[in-house]
Amino acid sequence: MRFSAIAITFFASVIAIGMSSCTQEYRCQCTIKYSGMAGLPDSSMNEYTIKDTKKKAQSLCKENSVTMDKNGVTTTETCQLF
């Protein structure tokens, strides 16, 4: 059975679209809050992109949500995927 050039191009396009649709660019936004001492800065924000599947990007983004204590200052970073 012979495939025409149009059929081959069509199937190649479908495969390429299917593979690329799994990986997208997502935005991870992290809010950083400080507490424990007077004069600390207000909250700040950090944002970066992740190019991966939604599930993996969600996981990578959430991994950056941490709370740290150092010298009486508590820093809480809460990250969300957009």
ZIPE-V944512 format. One record per residue. RES is the residue in one small letter. SS is DSSP state (alpha for helix, beta for strand, coil for the rest). PSI is psi as a letter, one per 20 degrees, with the letter a starting at -180 (none if undefined). Layout:
<<RES | SS | PSI> <RES | SS | PSI>>
This chain:
<<m | coil | p> <r | coil | p> <f | coil | q> <s | coil | r> <a | alpha | h> <i | alpha | g> <a | alpha | g> <i | alpha | g> <t | alpha | g> <f | alpha | g> <f | alpha | h> <a | alpha | h> <s | alpha | g> <v | alpha | g> <i | alpha | g> <a | alpha | g> <i | alpha | g> <g | alpha | g> <m | alpha | h> <s | alpha | h> <s | alpha | i> <c | alpha | h> <t | coil | p> <q | beta | r> <e | beta | p> <y | beta | q> <r | beta | p> <c | beta | p> <q | beta | p> <c | beta | p> <t | beta | p> <i | beta | p> <k | beta | q> <y | beta | q> <s | beta | r> <g | coil | i> <m | coil | q> <a | coil | q> <g | coil | j> <l | coil | q> <p | coil | q> <d | coil | r> <s | coil | q> <s | beta | r> <m | beta | q> <n | beta | p> <e | beta | p> <y | beta | r> <t | beta | q> <i | beta | p> <k | beta | o> <d | beta | a> <t | coil | q> <k | alpha | g> <k | alpha | g> <k | alpha | g> <a | alpha | g> <q | alpha | g> <s | alpha | g> <l | alpha | h> <c | alpha | g> <k | alpha | h> <e | coil | h> <n | coil | i> <s | coil | o> <v | beta | r> <t | beta | p> <m | beta | q> <d | beta | p> <k | beta | p> <n | coil | k> <g | coil | j> <v | beta | p> <t | beta | p> <t | beta | p> <t | beta | p> <e | beta | p> <t | beta | p> <c | beta | q> <q | beta | q> <l | beta | p> <f | coil | none>>
